Structure formats: C-alpha cells, structure tokens
C-alpha cells in the first residue's frame, strides 16, 4: 500500500511502464487539456478566388495542383498584421510546455493549434 502512495506522489521515480498514466502523459507538449472545437465551415472556392483576385483561380488550382499568386503574402508586411502574427507566436510559446518526458523540448513551433487571427 505504501508503494502505491509513493508512485502517486513521486511518479518520476518509476519507469513509465510501471506506473499508471496521469494527465501529464496525455498532454504531450501542451500545458492544459484541449477544449472541444466547433466545426468550422466555409466556402473554399470563393475565399481562394477572392485572395487570388481571379474568378478561375480555384479551378486552375484543382486542375494543376499548384498556382502562383503574385503578392499573396504582401499583407504580412503591414505593421498591424505583422504585430498580430507576432502575438500568435507569443501565445503559442505561452501554451507550450518547456519540458516533456524529463527532456527539454527539441525544436518548436511544429504544432500551432492556437489562433488569434
């Protein structure tokens, strides 16, 4: 009985295979348990055509599998948008656990599930 209590109080002292899974084992790189996300529905062809500034861009993309859109990322250079993107990365860093499985994180920004913009 004492051993079960010790496993609960100090799980890091025991091999993972020998201890029951705790919430930290299910979180992966995250600090908090994710909340349920509502289904997001949108009209992909109209959005694609609007940003491509062409009525046939979506059809061309579907046919060729690729498309070049001049100046597509130009909006990132606007100060207001750039600031929002910076806040997005800061929010991601806030939610990311620095240590996982008793090792420092190796690399980052691979999974950005949080969004402000």
VENTAHU-V187270 format. One record per run of one state. SS is the DSSP state (helix for helix, strand for strand, loop for the rest). FROM is the first residue (numbers start at 1). TO is the last residue. If there is no record, write none. Layout:
ss = (SS;SS)
from = (FROM;FROM)
to = (TO;TO)
//
This chain:
ss = (loop;helix;loop;helix;loop;helix;loop;helix;loop;strand;loop;helix;loop;helix;loop;helix;loop;helix;strand;loop;strand;loop;strand;loop)
from = (1;2;10;11;14;16;19;23;28;30;31;44;53;57;65;74;78;79;96;97;99;101;103;105)
to = (1;9;10;13;15;18;22;27;29;30;43;52;56;64;73;77;78;95;96;98;100;102;104;117)
//
